[in-house]
Amino acid sequence: MRSLFPHNEIDPAEGRRLAMIAMLPDWESISLKQGGMTAHDALSKINNVVHCMSKAEVENGGLFCLRVPYGFNILEVCIRKLVV
């Protein structure tokens, strides 16, 4: 997986976008046919990815704070995944 990402320095928001795109299901895999991912499974996977990407926390001295990089927008990533 790491080999798919550029080796140069990227900002944290772009790194999170690339990771989210890699974890989202391919739309072509959603099918009613045998062996295809059902819509329910796809939406569950999307929900889990969105939750993990938007609810990342860090601990500092017993205090927990949300850690979402500046410039990261979940809707932008989902739309980019749909278009590509």
C-alpha positions as CSV (number, residue, x, y, z in Angstrom):
1,M,0.0,0.0,0.0
2,R,2.8,2.4,0.9
3,S,4.3,2.0,-2.6
4,L,1.2,3.6,-4.1
5,F,1.8,6.9,-2.4
6,P,4.4,9.5,-3.5
7,H,7.7,9.4,-1.7
8,N,8.1,13.1,-1.5
9,E,6.8,15.1,1.4
10,I,3.0,15.8,1.3
11,D,0.9,17.8,3.6
12,P,-1.1,15.8,6.2
13,A,-4.5,16.7,4.6
14,E,-3.3,15.3,1.2
15,G,-2.0,12.2,2.9
16,R,-5.4,11.6,4.6
17,R,-7.2,12.2,1.3
18,L,-5.0,9.6,-0.4
19,A,-5.6,7.1,2.4
20,M,-9.3,7.6,2.4
21,I,-9.5,7.2,-1.4
22,A,-7.6,3.9,-1.0
23,M,-10.0,2.6,1.7
24,L,-13.3,3.5,0.0
25,P,-14.9,0.7,-2.0
26,D,-14.8,0.8,-5.8
27,W,-18.3,1.6,-7.2
28,E,-18.0,-1.1,-9.8
29,S,-17.7,-3.7,-7.0
30,I,-21.3,-2.9,-5.8
31,S,-23.5,-5.5,-7.5
32,L,-26.5,-7.7,-6.9
33,K,-24.7,-10.6,-8.6
34,Q,-23.1,-13.4,-6.7
35,G,-19.8,-12.4,-5.2
36,G,-20.5,-8.6,-5.5
37,M,-20.6,-6.2,-2.6
38,T,-24.2,-5.3,-1.6
39,A,-25.2,-1.7,-1.2
40,H,-25.6,-2.2,2.5
41,D,-22.0,-3.5,2.8
42,A,-20.7,-0.7,0.7
43,L,-22.5,2.0,2.8
44,S,-21.3,0.4,6.0
45,K,-17.7,0.4,4.7
46,I,-18.1,4.1,3.6
47,N,-19.6,5.0,7.0
48,N,-16.7,3.3,8.9
49,V,-14.1,5.1,6.7
50,V,-15.7,8.5,7.2
51,H,-16.0,7.9,11.0
52,C,-12.3,6.9,11.3
53,M,-11.1,9.8,9.1
54,S,-13.2,12.5,10.9
55,K,-12.9,11.3,14.5
56,A,-9.1,10.8,14.8
57,E,-8.0,11.8,18.3
58,V,-4.7,12.5,20.0
59,E,-4.0,12.3,23.7
60,N,-1.9,15.0,25.5
61,G,-1.5,14.7,29.2
62,G,-4.8,12.8,29.7
63,L,-6.8,15.2,27.4
64,F,-8.2,13.9,24.2
65,C,-8.5,16.3,21.2
66,L,-9.8,15.8,17.7
67,R,-6.9,15.7,15.1
68,V,-8.3,16.5,11.7
69,P,-5.7,18.2,9.4
70,Y,-6.4,21.7,8.3
71,G,-7.8,21.6,4.7
72,F,-9.2,18.1,4.9
73,N,-12.8,17.8,3.6
74,I,-14.5,14.5,3.6
75,L,-17.2,15.5,1.1
76,E,-14.5,16.7,-1.3
77,V,-12.8,13.2,-1.1
78,C,-16.1,11.4,-1.6
79,I,-17.0,13.5,-4.7
80,R,-13.5,13.0,-6.1
81,K,-13.9,9.3,-5.7
82,L,-17.3,9.4,-7.5
83,V,-15.9,11.4,-10.4
84,V,-12.7,9.4,-10.9
